[in-house]
Amino acid sequence: MTSRQLPQSAVAEDSVLRPFRGLRYDPRHVDLVTATSQPLEATDTAGVAAALDGNQYNVGWLVDPLLARSDAPHDAATVTKRLAEWRRTGVVRHDPVPAIYVYRQRRPGGQTLVGLIAALSLDDAPERRLLAHEEVNPAVLARHVALLEATAAQPEPVVLVHPGSSRLRDLLRTRSADKPTMTIIDGLAEHSVWRVADAAAVAAAADLADAPLLIADGHHRYAAFQRYRGARGSSPRQAPWTYGLVMIVDATDCGLVLGAFHRVVPTLDWSRVRVTPGLQLQALPDEPAAMAYLRDGAAAPTRCVISDGTTWMAVEPLPAPAVADLAANEDPLASLAVAHLHHDWLPRWGVAERDLDYRSDSSLAVAAARRSGGLAVLLPAPPLDVVFAAARQHRLLPPKSTAFRPRPRLGMVMRHWPEGLDDLKAEARSPVRADAAGAAPG
């Protein structure tokens, strides 16, 4: 063995963050633009249809059960067969050696998202390392778990925010200055991936997960993998189900913007809103005035707007018993409109969370409310420091309280371990190179 080629175990055997053999589309068999996808949401039926219809190899077919196109119990098994066929025919291939990956998304106007994709240990005190800040929906979580159990695959990473590291910034900048392994342009942005398999870079990245990491996107994916891992009990340290697919971005230089998810309440009408104790309502003249009021909510995040598309009402919540304890205990949630909505107003309105619909675009939320005959509750983006503070205190915001954007393109780098421990042995036999990334599709 030369000094330029090291066994993987010598580089990352005990690492919290480690390389893995990424699963990627082979451009010799598919068009990467139509095979990969912008992140898909079950509520965006038009976007899902545009991605899947006529595109038999689109990555959306690997998460189809999560998109609520049907509730058939065999859906996850169908995805498993589909993925196996794609591997058999070469549509997707595992990279030949374990690697970490740099992903960059560049949009017109200069907005750039850059992150490090790797496998993160779930066995080394994850409750101290990973800071969750949102509750999960049990029904949605069950779908994620069923799909993970059936496929042994992670098509999409959990996005984690690192509080700031010069080592991470240097690694991302240095690697993204090289020629990328693959690049696609989808009309909205340029997406590039660099496969990094040299031992020095892998070693430099190994301890990045020692700092607390905020889950920005993927609470359901993370919770599902925790259940998947827990169901397997005691396991070898490097068993593939003890590591999850993540993308780590630097909070000080990552390009992420924190937005909000708005609520559509089809069963709600103005008569109930106007008699709600604790609400100060003020009429706004039009949508631009409502958006300006929400933007000012960055300094007053208890503010929100309620609208049916014709009438726009500014809301300033008064202290209510349901949130009084939060304020008394200096709970970060007491300063957020979304906490007032879920802890106080929804129960008063007789609205269950299962009756809500969610939109990250305020105009789409208002349009959905207009179609349903209900109301939209438009929320300001929670301040990032409040989100971090809540996560550090293990205080969970309601589901879909934050919308970190942009999200990475779906299907650029995936993870799949169909042979279980045999797949792990294959990784262990593959050397991490000290000089190059080796051949790969793309």
C-alpha positions as CSV (number, residue, x, y, z in Angstrom):
1,M,0.0,0.0,0.0
2,T,1.4,3.4,-1.0
3,S,1.1,6.6,1.0
4,R,-1.3,7.9,-1.7
5,Q,-3.9,5.2,-1.1
6,L,-5.3,4.6,2.4
7,P,-7.9,2.1,3.5
8,Q,-11.2,3.8,4.5
9,S,-10.9,2.5,8.0
10,A,-7.7,4.4,8.5
11,V,-9.4,7.6,7.5
12,A,-12.9,7.5,9.0
13,E,-13.5,4.3,11.0
14,D,-14.5,6.2,14.1
15,S,-15.6,9.4,12.5
16,V,-19.0,10.9,13.2
17,L,-19.0,12.2,9.6
18,R,-17.8,9.8,7.0
19,P,-17.7,9.2,3.2
20,F,-20.1,6.9,1.4
21,R,-20.6,5.5,-2.0
22,G,-23.1,7.9,-3.5
23,L,-25.8,6.7,-5.9
24,R,-26.1,9.0,-8.9
25,Y,-27.8,9.0,-12.3
26,D,-25.6,7.9,-15.2
27,P,-25.9,10.6,-18.0
28,R,-25.1,7.9,-20.6
29,H,-28.6,6.5,-19.9
30,V,-30.7,9.5,-18.8
31,D,-31.0,13.2,-19.2
32,L,-29.9,14.7,-15.8
33,V,-32.2,17.7,-16.0
34,T,-35.4,15.6,-16.4
35,A,-34.2,12.8,-14.0
36,T,-33.4,15.2,-11.1
37,S,-35.9,17.6,-9.8
38,Q,-36.6,20.7,-7.8
39,P,-37.8,19.6,-4.3
40,L,-41.3,18.2,-4.5
41,E,-44.1,19.0,-2.1
42,A,-47.3,16.9,-1.8
43,T,-49.3,20.1,-1.8
44,D,-47.9,21.2,-5.1
45,T,-49.9,18.9,-7.3
46,A,-49.0,20.8,-10.5
47,G,-45.3,20.7,-9.7
48,V,-45.4,17.0,-8.9
49,A,-47.3,16.2,-12.2
50,A,-44.8,18.3,-14.2
51,A,-41.9,16.4,-12.7
52,L,-43.3,12.9,-13.1
53,D,-45.6,12.8,-16.0
54,G,-43.7,11.5,-19.0
55,N,-40.5,11.3,-17.1
56,Q,-40.1,7.6,-16.2
57,Y,-36.7,8.0,-14.5
58,N,-37.5,11.2,-12.6
59,V,-36.3,11.0,-9.0
60,G,-39.8,11.8,-7.8
61,W,-40.8,8.2,-8.5
62,L,-38.5,7.2,-5.7
63,V,-40.4,9.4,-3.2
64,D,-43.9,8.9,-4.8
65,P,-45.5,7.5,-1.6
66,L,-44.5,10.7,0.2
67,L,-46.3,12.8,-2.4
68,A,-49.8,11.4,-1.4
69,R,-50.7,10.5,-5.0
70,S,-52.3,7.3,-3.5
71,D,-52.5,5.4,-0.2
72,A,-51.9,1.9,-1.6
73,P,-50.0,-0.2,0.9
74,H,-47.8,-1.6,-1.9
75,D,-46.5,1.8,-3.0
76,A,-43.2,1.5,-1.1
77,A,-42.7,-2.0,-2.5
78,T,-43.2,-0.7,-6.0
79,V,-40.5,1.9,-5.4
80,T,-38.2,-0.8,-4.3
81,K,-38.7,-2.8,-7.5
82,R,-38.3,0.4,-9.5
83,L,-35.0,1.3,-7.9
84,A,-33.7,-2.2,-8.3
85,E,-34.6,-2.1,-12.0
86,W,-32.9,1.3,-12.4
87,R,-29.7,-0.2,-10.8
88,R,-29.9,-3.3,-13.0
89,T,-30.1,-1.3,-16.2
90,G,-27.5,1.3,-15.2
91,V,-29.9,4.2,-14.9
92,V,-28.3,4.9,-11.5
93,R,-25.0,3.6,-10.3
94,H,-23.0,3.6,-7.1
95,D,-19.8,5.6,-7.2
96,P,-16.8,3.2,-7.2
97,V,-15.2,4.5,-4.0
98,P,-16.5,6.2,-0.8
99,A,-16.4,10.0,-1.0
100,I,-17.8,13.2,0.5
101,Y,-19.5,15.5,-1.9
102,V,-19.7,19.3,-2.4
103,Y,-23.0,20.6,-3.8
104,R,-23.4,24.1,-5.1
105,Q,-26.5,25.8,-6.4
106,R,-26.1,29.2,-8.1
107,R,-29.1,31.4,-9.0
108,P,-29.4,34.5,-11.2
109,G,-28.7,37.5,-9.0
110,G,-25.8,35.9,-7.2
111,Q,-27.6,33.8,-4.6
112,T,-25.5,30.7,-4.0
113,L,-26.1,27.7,-1.8
114,V,-23.2,25.5,-1.0
115,G,-22.9,22.5,1.3
116,L,-21.0,19.3,2.2
117,I,-22.9,16.0,1.6
118,A,-21.7,13.1,3.8
119,A,-23.0,10.3,6.1
120,L,-23.5,11.3,9.7
121,S,-23.5,8.9,12.7
122,L,-26.8,8.5,14.5
123,D,-25.1,6.5,17.3
124,D,-22.8,9.1,18.8
125,A,-25.0,11.3,21.1
126,P,-27.2,12.7,18.3
127,E,-29.5,14.4,20.8
128,R,-26.6,16.7,21.7
129,R,-25.3,17.2,18.2
130,L,-28.5,17.6,16.1
131,L,-30.9,20.4,17.1
132,A,-34.4,19.7,16.0
133,H,-36.7,22.7,16.1
134,E,-40.0,21.4,14.6
135,E,-42.5,18.7,15.6
136,V,-43.3,16.1,13.0
137,N,-46.7,14.9,11.7
138,P,-47.3,11.3,12.7
139,A,-49.0,10.3,9.5
140,V,-46.3,11.9,7.3
141,L,-43.6,10.2,9.5
142,A,-45.3,6.8,9.0
143,R,-45.0,7.2,5.2
144,H,-41.3,8.1,5.5
145,V,-40.6,5.1,7.7
146,A,-42.5,2.7,5.4
147,L,-40.6,3.9,2.4
148,L,-37.2,3.7,4.2
149,E,-37.9,0.2,5.4
150,A,-38.8,-1.0,1.9
151,T,-36.1,0.7,-0.1
152,A,-33.0,1.1,2.2
153,A,-32.5,4.3,0.4
154,Q,-32.2,8.1,1.1
155,P,-32.9,10.1,-2.1
156,E,-32.7,13.4,-0.2
157,P,-30.3,14.6,2.5
158,V,-31.3,16.2,5.8
159,V,-30.0,19.8,5.6
160,L,-28.0,20.9,8.7
161,V,-26.8,24.4,9.6
162,H,-23.4,24.6,11.1
163,P,-22.9,27.6,13.4
164,G,-19.8,28.6,11.5
165,S,-16.4,26.9,10.7
166,S,-13.5,28.3,8.7
167,R,-12.5,24.7,8.0
168,L,-15.9,24.0,6.4
169,R,-15.8,27.3,4.4
170,D,-12.3,26.6,3.2
171,L,-13.1,23.1,2.2
172,L,-16.2,24.2,0.2
173,R,-14.5,27.1,-1.5
174,T,-11.4,25.1,-2.4
175,R,-13.2,22.1,-3.8
176,S,-15.8,24.2,-5.7
177,A,-13.0,26.0,-7.5
178,D,-12.1,22.7,-9.3
179,K,-13.8,21.3,-12.3
180,P,-17.1,19.7,-11.1
181,T,-17.9,16.1,-11.4
182,M,-21.4,17.0,-12.8
183,T,-23.3,20.2,-13.6
184,I,-26.8,20.7,-14.8
185,I,-28.8,23.9,-15.5
186,D,-32.5,23.6,-15.0
187,G,-33.7,27.0,-16.1
188,L,-33.8,28.3,-12.5
189,A,-30.3,27.6,-11.3
190,E,-27.0,25.9,-12.0
191,H,-26.4,22.8,-9.9
192,S,-22.9,21.3,-9.5
193,V,-21.5,18.4,-7.6
194,W,-17.8,17.7,-6.8
195,R,-17.0,14.2,-5.6
196,V,-14.1,14.4,-3.1
197,A,-12.4,11.1,-2.3
198,D,-8.9,12.1,-1.2
199,A,-7.9,11.2,2.3
200,A,-6.8,14.7,3.4
201,A,-10.2,16.3,2.6
202,V,-12.1,13.5,4.2
203,A,-10.0,13.8,7.3
204,A,-10.5,17.5,7.4
205,A,-14.3,17.1,7.3
206,A,-14.4,14.3,9.8
207,D,-14.9,16.4,12.9
208,L,-17.2,19.1,11.5
209,A,-20.2,17.4,13.2
210,D,-18.7,18.1,16.7
211,A,-20.5,21.4,16.8
212,P,-24.3,21.6,17.3
213,L,-26.1,21.3,14.0
214,L,-29.5,22.8,13.4
215,I,-31.9,20.7,11.3
216,A,-33.0,23.3,8.6
217,D,-34.9,20.9,6.3
218,G,-35.8,17.3,6.8
219,H,-37.3,16.8,10.3
220,H,-39.4,13.9,9.0
221,R,-36.5,12.3,7.1
222,Y,-34.4,12.5,10.2
223,A,-37.1,11.2,12.6
224,A,-37.8,8.3,10.1
225,F,-34.1,7.3,10.0
226,Q,-34.0,7.4,13.8
227,R,-36.8,4.9,13.9
228,Y,-35.3,2.8,11.2
229,R,-32.0,2.7,13.1
230,G,-33.7,2.0,16.4
231,A,-35.6,-1.0,15.0
232,R,-32.2,-2.7,14.3
233,G,-31.0,-2.7,17.9
234,S,-27.3,-3.4,18.5
235,S,-25.4,-3.2,15.3
236,P,-21.8,-3.0,14.1
237,R,-20.4,0.5,14.4
238,Q,-20.2,1.1,10.7
239,A,-23.5,-0.6,9.7
240,P,-25.1,1.5,7.0
241,W,-28.3,2.1,9.0
242,T,-26.2,3.8,11.8
243,Y,-25.4,6.6,9.4
244,G,-27.8,9.0,7.7
245,L,-27.4,11.2,4.6
246,V,-26.9,14.9,5.4
247,M,-25.8,18.1,3.8
248,I,-24.0,20.6,6.1
249,V,-24.0,24.3,5.3
250,D,-22.2,27.1,7.1
251,A,-24.6,29.6,8.8
252,T,-22.3,32.5,8.1
253,D,-21.7,31.8,4.4
254,C,-24.2,29.3,3.0
255,G,-26.9,31.2,1.0
256,L,-29.8,29.8,3.0
257,V,-32.7,32.2,3.6
258,L,-35.2,31.5,6.4
259,G,-38.8,31.9,5.3
260,A,-42.2,30.8,6.6
261,F,-44.8,28.2,5.8
262,H,-48.3,29.8,5.7
263,R,-51.5,28.0,6.8
264,V,-54.6,27.5,4.7
265,V,-57.7,26.8,6.9
266,P,-60.5,25.7,4.5
267,T,-63.1,25.5,7.4
268,L,-62.4,28.9,8.9
269,D,-64.6,32.0,8.4
270,W,-64.4,35.6,9.6
271,S,-67.2,35.2,12.1
272,R,-65.0,33.0,14.3
273,V,-61.9,35.0,13.8
274,R,-63.5,38.3,14.9
275,V,-64.7,36.9,18.2
276,T,-61.4,35.3,19.1
277,P,-60.2,36.5,22.5
278,G,-56.7,37.8,22.4
279,L,-56.7,39.0,18.8
280,Q,-56.2,42.6,17.8
281,L,-57.5,43.0,14.2
282,Q,-56.7,45.9,12.0
283,A,-57.9,46.2,8.4
284,L,-55.2,46.6,5.7
285,P,-56.0,48.2,2.4
286,D,-54.5,45.6,0.0
287,E,-52.0,42.7,-0.5
288,P,-48.9,45.0,-0.8
289,A,-49.8,46.5,2.5
290,A,-50.2,43.1,4.0
291,M,-46.8,41.9,2.7
292,A,-45.1,45.0,4.1
293,Y,-46.7,44.3,7.5
294,L,-45.4,40.8,7.4
295,R,-41.9,42.0,6.4
296,D,-41.9,44.2,9.5
297,G,-42.7,41.0,11.4
298,A,-39.0,40.3,11.4
299,A,-38.7,42.8,14.3
300,A,-42.1,41.7,15.7
301,P,-42.5,38.0,14.9
302,T,-45.8,37.7,16.8
303,R,-47.5,39.5,13.9
304,C,-49.4,37.8,11.2
305,V,-52.0,38.4,8.5
306,I,-55.3,36.7,7.9
307,S,-56.9,36.9,4.5
308,D,-59.5,35.4,2.2
309,G,-58.0,37.1,-0.9
310,T,-60.3,40.1,-0.7
311,T,-60.1,41.2,3.0
312,W,-56.7,41.6,4.6
313,M,-56.5,41.7,8.4
314,A,-53.3,42.5,10.4
315,V,-53.1,40.5,13.7
316,E,-51.3,41.6,16.8
317,P,-51.9,38.9,19.5
318,L,-52.5,39.9,23.1
319,P,-51.1,37.7,25.9
320,A,-53.3,34.6,26.2
321,P,-53.4,32.0,29.0
322,A,-52.3,29.3,26.5
323,V,-49.0,31.1,25.9
324,A,-48.6,32.9,29.3
325,D,-46.6,30.1,30.8
326,L,-44.2,30.3,27.8
327,A,-43.6,34.0,28.3
328,A,-43.2,33.6,32.1
329,N,-40.5,31.0,31.5
330,E,-38.8,33.1,28.8
331,D,-39.6,30.4,26.3
332,P,-38.5,31.4,22.8
333,L,-41.8,30.2,21.4
334,A,-43.7,32.9,23.2
335,S,-42.4,35.5,20.7
336,L,-43.6,33.6,17.6
337,A,-47.0,34.0,15.8
338,V,-46.9,30.4,14.8
339,A,-46.9,29.3,18.5
340,H,-49.9,31.6,19.3
341,L,-51.7,30.1,16.3
342,H,-51.2,26.5,17.2
343,H,-51.3,26.8,21.0
344,D,-54.2,29.2,21.3
345,W,-56.1,30.2,18.2
346,L,-56.6,26.9,16.4
347,P,-58.1,25.2,19.5
348,R,-60.4,28.1,19.9
349,W,-61.5,27.9,16.3
350,G,-62.0,24.1,16.6
351,V,-59.4,23.4,13.9
352,A,-57.2,20.3,14.1
353,E,-53.8,20.3,12.5
354,R,-54.8,17.6,10.1
355,D,-57.3,20.1,8.6
356,L,-54.5,22.6,7.7
357,D,-52.8,23.0,4.4
358,Y,-49.4,24.5,4.0
359,R,-47.8,26.8,1.4
360,S,-44.4,28.5,1.5
361,D,-45.6,31.1,-1.0
362,S,-48.1,33.6,0.5
363,S,-49.8,34.2,-2.9
364,L,-50.4,30.4,-3.3
365,A,-51.8,30.2,0.3
366,V,-54.2,33.0,-0.4
367,A,-55.3,31.5,-3.7
368,A,-55.9,28.1,-2.0
369,A,-58.0,29.8,0.7
370,R,-60.0,31.6,-1.9
371,R,-60.7,28.3,-3.8
372,S,-61.7,26.5,-0.6
373,G,-63.9,29.4,0.8
374,G,-61.7,29.5,3.9
375,L,-58.9,31.7,5.2
376,A,-55.2,31.9,4.9
377,V,-53.0,32.7,7.9
378,L,-49.8,34.4,6.6
379,L,-46.9,34.1,9.0
380,P,-43.6,36.0,9.2
381,A,-40.3,34.1,9.0
382,P,-39.1,33.3,12.6
383,P,-35.8,35.0,13.4
384,L,-32.9,32.5,13.1
385,D,-31.6,33.3,16.6
386,V,-35.0,32.4,18.1
387,V,-35.1,29.1,16.1
388,F,-31.6,28.2,17.4
389,A,-32.5,29.2,21.0
390,A,-35.7,27.1,20.9
391,A,-33.7,24.1,19.5
392,R,-31.0,24.4,22.2
393,Q,-33.7,24.3,24.8
394,H,-35.3,21.3,23.1
395,R,-38.5,23.4,22.5
396,L,-40.1,22.3,19.3
397,L,-42.0,24.6,17.0
398,P,-45.2,23.3,15.3
399,P,-44.7,21.3,12.1
400,K,-43.7,23.4,9.1
401,S,-42.9,26.6,11.0
402,T,-39.8,27.3,9.0
403,A,-39.0,27.2,5.3
404,F,-35.2,27.3,4.6
405,R,-34.6,28.2,1.0
406,P,-33.3,27.3,-1.5
407,R,-33.3,23.5,-0.9
408,P,-30.8,21.3,-2.8
409,R,-32.0,19.8,-6.1
410,L,-33.4,16.3,-5.5
411,G,-31.5,13.3,-6.9
412,M,-28.1,14.9,-7.4
413,V,-26.5,12.5,-4.8
414,M,-28.4,9.7,-3.1
415,R,-27.6,6.9,-0.7
416,H,-28.7,3.3,-1.0
417,W,-27.6,0.1,0.8
418,P,-29.7,-2.7,-0.6
419,E,-27.3,-5.5,0.6
420,G,-27.2,-4.3,4.1
421,L,-23.9,-5.4,5.8
422,D,-22.6,-6.8,2.5
423,D,-22.9,-3.2,1.1
424,L,-20.9,-2.0,4.1
425,K,-18.2,-4.6,3.4
426,A,-18.0,-3.4,-0.2
427,E,-17.4,0.1,1.1
428,A,-14.8,-1.1,3.5
429,R,-12.9,-2.8,0.7
430,S,-13.0,0.4,-1.4
431,P,-10.0,2.6,-0.7
432,V,-10.2,6.3,-0.1
433,R,-7.7,7.8,-2.4
434,A,-5.2,10.5,-1.4
435,D,-5.0,12.1,-4.9
436,A,-8.2,11.9,-6.9
437,A,-11.8,11.1,-7.0
438,G,-11.7,8.3,-9.5
439,A,-14.1,7.5,-12.3
440,A,-17.8,8.0,-11.9
441,P,-20.9,8.5,-13.8
442,G,-21.4,12.1,-14.8
